[in-house]
């Protein structure tokens, strides 16, 4: 299974994926490049910027990707 196929399978199962999930759970080091590959292949994805506090109380931002409905 290719990395892009792993991302699509994860999206089908979980509904969304973050860069950290892609890197830690799917072991895809260059996750954003694979998102770019999927878009070039015609997969429509939406990107939501999530703003949260981390365990140290610092504000962090990260992307959450979903298939476009």
C-alpha positions as CSV (number, residue, x, y, z in Angstrom):
1,X,0.0,0.0,0.0
2,X,1.4,3.4,-1.0
3,X,1.6,6.3,1.5
4,X,-1.2,8.1,-0.4
5,X,-3.4,5.0,-0.2
6,X,-2.7,4.8,3.6
7,X,-3.8,8.4,4.0
8,X,-7.0,7.7,2.0
9,X,-7.7,4.6,4.1
10,X,-7.2,6.6,7.3
11,X,-9.6,9.3,6.0
12,X,-12.2,6.7,5.2
13,X,-11.9,5.2,8.7
14,X,-11.5,8.3,10.8
15,X,-13.0,11.1,8.7
16,X,-10.0,13.5,9.1
17,X,-6.2,13.5,9.6
18,X,-3.6,15.9,11.0
19,X,0.0,16.2,10.0
20,X,1.0,14.7,13.3
21,X,-1.3,11.7,12.9
22,X,0.1,11.1,9.4
23,X,3.6,11.2,10.8
24,X,3.1,9.2,14.0
25,X,0.4,6.7,13.1
26,X,1.1,6.2,9.5
27,X,4.9,6.8,9.7
28,X,4.8,9.2,6.7
29,X,7.8,11.6,7.2
30,X,6.9,14.0,4.4
31,X,3.2,14.1,5.0
32,X,2.4,17.4,3.4
33,X,4.1,16.3,0.1
34,X,1.7,13.3,0.1
35,X,-1.3,15.6,0.6
36,X,0.0,17.6,-2.4
37,X,0.3,14.4,-4.4
38,X,-3.3,13.5,-3.6
39,X,-4.5,16.9,-4.7
40,X,-2.5,16.6,-8.0
41,X,-4.2,13.2,-8.5
42,X,-7.6,14.9,-8.3
43,X,-8.5,14.0,-4.7
44,X,-10.5,17.0,-3.2
45,X,-9.4,17.8,0.3
46,X,-10.3,20.6,2.7
47,X,-7.8,22.0,5.1
48,X,-8.9,23.4,8.5
49,X,-6.5,25.3,10.7
50,X,-6.9,24.2,14.3
51,X,-5.7,26.5,17.1
52,X,-5.3,24.8,20.5
53,X,-3.1,25.0,23.6
54,X,-0.4,22.4,24.0
55,X,0.5,20.7,27.3
56,X,2.8,23.7,28.2
57,X,-0.1,26.1,27.7
58,X,1.4,27.5,24.4
59,X,-0.9,28.3,21.5
60,X,-0.2,26.0,18.6
61,X,-1.7,25.8,15.1
62,X,-2.0,22.7,12.9
63,X,-3.9,21.5,9.8
64,X,-6.7,19.0,9.8
65,X,-7.5,17.5,6.4
66,X,-10.8,16.0,5.3
67,X,-12.2,14.8,2.0
68,X,-14.3,17.4,0.4
69,X,-18.0,16.5,0.7
